[in-house]
Amino acid sequence: MRHPAAPRPSSAFLTVDLEQPGRQVGFLRIPHSPHDDAWGVTQVPIAVIGNGTGPTVLIEGGNHGDEYEGPIAICELIRELDPARVQGRLILMPANNVHAVIAGQRTSPVDGLNYNRTFPGDPRGTITQQITAFVTDHLFPIADAFLSLHSGGSSLDIMPSAIIEPADDPALRARNIAAVQAFDAPLTVVISNLGDPRTATAAAVRAGLVTVGTEMAGSGTVSPEALAICRRGVRNVLGHLGVLPPEDASPRRGDGRILELPGSAAYVFATTDGIFEPFHAKGTEVRAGEPAGRIHCTWDPRRPPETVTYQADGLLYGRRQPGRVRPGNCCLVVASAYAAALT
């Protein structure tokens, strides 16, 4: 049994009652006083669908404002799901990084922060930090499971996949793997974000929640294929957890294979300023040391292009979307066979 710490003092408040059965749609409101609004609030949309007894599942989208499939799927659940089919409680948040969602960009235009690098947040910090603090202090402690629905955003095009967040506790790791495999995406990938502890999924694992992530295509567009995978996968996980009837889940399609991003070797970073030319399509099997692409400096034709190479064997999992790069930009991502034990 989890024993969460007392929540930190906060001025944020809800317009919905998390304990009331049925369907409610409202907002998490945080006092916000910019130049043009002396006593305004930032409004983060939140819905609660509760019925009977069962687990509480928190589902977020809009963690980054340029990732679209997850938020669409969550909004459809809010409007269309019959509360009578639910056993337990769903807390649905389709636009957590709300200012970024409205702007259609990865980070918040209000404070410049990446919501997914601010956990556990600060209830007396900037707007983004206050949102993550509320999730950390008030929602994680009452939840049993957490789904964080991502895509590649404007800068990456990623093969649609369900994501395992690493967990040190063997029992939680096994539950996470089972839930992610129940999502039944075309690929299942272990991603540690280079060990960064400030992400939503890392924070959820620390809180002891069964945790499922996704990467649903990207390129700053909506992929119909990835959206269909996301819609189906969310219901599959909810059926797996017992919140929806088993018949709401789809027949298993995947082969159970698990890949991982093997640390820093997974990434091909830009080494110079220029325009990136990739050599391979997503899904291509590649090898460490093989040329991955070239960076051209077209404004100085005297300079020959600079070749970058893969650092790991595996599947070309993601490619940068904009051609323009600067040193340190992520150009390519390779997913390798998962070497660790599954339990």
KALINQUI-V567615 format. One record per residue. RES is the residue in one small letter. SS is DSSP state (~ for helix, > for strand, _ for the rest). PSI is psi in whole degrees, -180 to 180 (999 if undefined). Layout:
BEGIN
res:RES ss:SS psi:PSI
res:RES ss:SS psi:PSI
END
This chain:
BEGIN
res:m ss:_ psi:131
res:r ss:_ psi:143
res:h ss:_ psi:83
res:p ss:_ psi:152
res:a ss:_ psi:158
res:a ss:_ psi:140
res:p ss:_ psi:147
res:r ss:_ psi:149
res:p ss:_ psi:136
res:s ss:_ psi:150
res:s ss:_ psi:1
res:a ss:_ psi:150
res:f ss:> psi:157
res:l ss:> psi:151
res:t ss:_ psi:5
res:v ss:_ psi:157
res:d ss:_ psi:112
res:l ss:_ psi:-18
res:e ss:_ psi:-8
res:q ss:_ psi:133
res:p ss:_ psi:169
res:g ss:> psi:-161
res:r ss:> psi:130
res:q ss:> psi:141
res:v ss:> psi:125
res:g ss:> psi:-141
res:f ss:> psi:149
res:l ss:> psi:122
res:r ss:> psi:134
res:i ss:> psi:122
res:p ss:> psi:132
res:h ss:> psi:119
res:s ss:_ psi:75
res:p ss:_ psi:-175
res:h ss:_ psi:-41
res:d ss:_ psi:13
res:d ss:_ psi:97
res:a ss:_ psi:-41
res:w ss:_ psi:44
res:g ss:> psi:-179
res:v ss:> psi:149
res:t ss:> psi:132
res:q ss:> psi:113
res:v ss:> psi:119
res:p ss:> psi:141
res:i ss:> psi:140
res:a ss:> psi:150
res:v ss:> psi:129
res:i ss:> psi:112
res:g ss:> psi:146
res:n ss:> psi:136
res:g ss:_ psi:-154
res:t ss:_ psi:145
res:g ss:_ psi:-176
res:p ss:_ psi:160
res:t ss:> psi:126
res:v ss:> psi:124
res:l ss:> psi:125
res:i ss:> psi:123
res:e ss:> psi:146
res:g ss:_ psi:178
res:g ss:_ psi:22
res:n ss:_ psi:-41
res:h ss:_ psi:141
res:g ss:_ psi:-5
res:d ss:_ psi:27
res:e ss:_ psi:123
res:y ss:_ psi:-29
res:e ss:~ psi:-45
res:g ss:~ psi:-51
res:p ss:~ psi:-39
res:i ss:~ psi:-47
res:a ss:~ psi:-39
res:i ss:~ psi:-44
res:c ss:~ psi:-37
res:e ss:~ psi:-41
res:l ss:~ psi:-43
res:i ss:~ psi:-43
res:r ss:~ psi:-35
res:e ss:~ psi:-22
res:l ss:_ psi:129
res:d ss:_ psi:118
res:p ss:~ psi:-28
res:a ss:~ psi:-19
res:r ss:~ psi:-8
res:v ss:_ psi:137
res:q ss:_ psi:97
res:g ss:> psi:-138
res:r ss:> psi:135
res:l ss:> psi:131
res:i ss:> psi:115
res:l ss:> psi:122
res:m ss:> psi:97
res:p ss:_ psi:-10
res:a ss:_ psi:59
res:n ss:_ psi:-44
res:n ss:_ psi:66
res:v ss:~ psi:-40
res:h ss:~ psi:-37
res:a ss:~ psi:-38
res:v ss:~ psi:-47
res:i ss:~ psi:-37
res:a ss:~ psi:-15
res:g ss:_ psi:35
res:q ss:_ psi:164
res:r ss:_ psi:-44
res:t ss:_ psi:162
res:s ss:_ psi:129
res:p ss:_ psi:-11
res:v ss:_ psi:-47
res:d ss:_ psi:2
res:g ss:_ psi:9
res:l ss:_ psi:149
res:n ss:_ psi:108
res:y ss:~ psi:-38
res:n ss:~ psi:11
res:r ss:~ psi:31
res:t ss:_ psi:1
res:f ss:_ psi:141
res:p ss:_ psi:8
res:g ss:_ psi:-179
res:d ss:_ psi:113
res:p ss:_ psi:-7
res:r ss:_ psi:17
res:g ss:_ psi:-153
res:t ss:_ psi:174
res:i ss:~ psi:-47
res:t ss:~ psi:-44
res:q ss:~ psi:-33
res:q ss:~ psi:-36
res:i ss:~ psi:-49
res:t ss:~ psi:-34
res:a ss:~ psi:-40
res:f ss:~ psi:-44
res:v ss:~ psi:-45
res:t ss:~ psi:-47
res:d ss:~ psi:-29
res:h ss:~ psi:-26
res:l ss:~ psi:-46
res:f ss:~ psi:-41
res:p ss:~ psi:-23
res:i ss:~ psi:-1
res:a ss:_ psi:155
res:d ss:_ psi:-26
res:a ss:> psi:156
res:f ss:> psi:128
res:l ss:> psi:123
res:s ss:> psi:109
res:l ss:> psi:108
res:h ss:> psi:164
res:s ss:_ psi:-176
res:g ss:_ psi:-14
res:g ss:_ psi:-168
res:s ss:_ psi:-24
res:s ss:_ psi:-12
res:l ss:> psi:147
res:d ss:> psi:113
res:i ss:> psi:144
res:m ss:> psi:130
res:p ss:> psi:130
res:s ss:> psi:157
res:a ss:> psi:145
res:i ss:> psi:133
res:i ss:> psi:122
res:e ss:_ psi:126
res:p ss:_ psi:145
res:a ss:_ psi:135
res:d ss:_ psi:-34
res:d ss:_ psi:121
res:p ss:~ psi:-38
res:a ss:~ psi:-43
res:l ss:~ psi:-40
res:r ss:~ psi:-42
res:a ss:~ psi:-41
res:r ss:~ psi:-39
res:n ss:~ psi:-46
res:i ss:~ psi:-43
res:a ss:~ psi:-41
res:a ss:~ psi:-41
res:v ss:~ psi:-40
res:q ss:~ psi:-30
res:a ss:~ psi:-32
res:f ss:~ psi:-38
res:d ss:_ psi:48
res:a ss:_ psi:164
res:p ss:_ psi:-31
res:l ss:> psi:147
res:t ss:> psi:125
res:v ss:> psi:134
res:v ss:> psi:122
res:i ss:_ psi:124
res:s ss:_ psi:-1
res:n ss:~ psi:42
res:l ss:~ psi:30
res:g ss:~ psi:12
res:d ss:_ psi:122
res:p ss:_ psi:0
res:r ss:_ psi:4
res:t ss:_ psi:161
res:a ss:~ psi:-43
res:t ss:~ psi:-36
res:a ss:~ psi:-41
res:a ss:~ psi:-38
res:a ss:~ psi:-40
res:v ss:~ psi:-42
res:r ss:~ psi:-31
res:a ss:_ psi:-2
res:g ss:_ psi:15
res:l ss:_ psi:143
res:v ss:> psi:125
res:t ss:> psi:131
res:v ss:> psi:131
res:g ss:> psi:170
res:t ss:> psi:159
res:e ss:> psi:109
res:m ss:> psi:87
res:a ss:> psi:-126
res:g ss:> psi:-137
res:s ss:_ psi:13
res:g ss:_ psi:19
res:t ss:_ psi:177
res:v ss:_ psi:120
res:s ss:_ psi:118
res:p ss:~ psi:-38
res:e ss:~ psi:-45
res:a ss:~ psi:-36
res:l ss:~ psi:-41
res:a ss:~ psi:-41
res:i ss:~ psi:-43
res:c ss:~ psi:-46
res:r ss:~ psi:-48
res:r ss:~ psi:-42
res:g ss:~ psi:-40
res:v ss:~ psi:-45
res:r ss:~ psi:-35
res:n ss:~ psi:-45
res:v ss:~ psi:-42
res:l ss:~ psi:-34
res:g ss:~ psi:-41
res:h ss:~ psi:-38
res:l ss:~ psi:-10
res:g ss:_ psi:8
res:v ss:_ psi:-33
res:l ss:_ psi:156
res:p ss:_ psi:148
res:p ss:~ psi:-31
res:e ss:~ psi:-13
res:d ss:~ psi:-17
res:a ss:_ psi:152
res:s ss:_ psi:155
res:p ss:_ psi:144
res:r ss:_ psi:134
res:r ss:_ psi:-31
res:g ss:_ psi:168
res:d ss:_ psi:2
res:g ss:_ psi:0
res:r ss:_ psi:142
res:i ss:> psi:132
res:l ss:> psi:172
res:e ss:> psi:158
res:l ss:_ psi:113
res:p ss:_ psi:65
res:g ss:~ psi:-149
res:s ss:~ psi:-23
res:a ss:~ psi:-17
res:a ss:~ psi:-22
res:y ss:> psi:139
res:v ss:> psi:115
res:f ss:> psi:148
res:a ss:_ psi:137
res:t ss:_ psi:-10
res:t ss:_ psi:171
res:d ss:_ psi:130
res:g ss:> psi:-151
res:i ss:> psi:125
res:f ss:> psi:129
res:e ss:> psi:107
res:p ss:> psi:152
res:f ss:_ psi:-16
res:h ss:_ psi:153
res:a ss:_ psi:155
res:k ss:_ psi:144
res:g ss:_ psi:-6
res:t ss:_ psi:138
res:e ss:> psi:127
res:v ss:> psi:168
res:r ss:_ psi:149
res:a ss:_ psi:137
res:g ss:_ psi:-14
res:e ss:_ psi:140
res:p ss:> psi:132
res:a ss:> psi:-26
res:g ss:> psi:-180
res:r ss:> psi:151
res:i ss:> psi:120
res:h ss:> psi:137
res:c ss:_ psi:85
res:t ss:_ psi:-15
res:w ss:_ psi:1
res:d ss:_ psi:82
res:p ss:_ psi:-8
res:r ss:_ psi:-22
res:r ss:_ psi:123
res:p ss:_ psi:156
res:p ss:_ psi:152
res:e ss:> psi:125
res:t ss:> psi:136
res:v ss:> psi:153
res:t ss:> psi:158
res:y ss:_ psi:148
res:q ss:_ psi:-2
res:a ss:_ psi:153
res:d ss:_ psi:146
res:g ss:> psi:-155
res:l ss:> psi:132
res:l ss:> psi:104
res:y ss:> psi:-34
res:g ss:> psi:148
res:r ss:> psi:145
res:r ss:> psi:141
res:q ss:_ psi:-55
res:p ss:_ psi:141
res:g ss:_ psi:-33
res:r ss:> psi:129
res:v ss:> psi:157
res:r ss:_ psi:160
res:p ss:_ psi:131
res:g ss:_ psi:-14
res:n ss:_ psi:142
res:c ss:> psi:117
res:c ss:> psi:-40
res:l ss:> psi:154
res:v ss:> psi:132
res:v ss:> psi:130
res:a ss:> psi:130
res:s ss:> psi:169
res:a ss:> psi:139
res:y ss:_ psi:118
res:a ss:_ psi:-20
res:a ss:_ psi:166
res:a ss:_ psi:150
res:l ss:_ psi:-12
res:t ss:_ psi:999
END
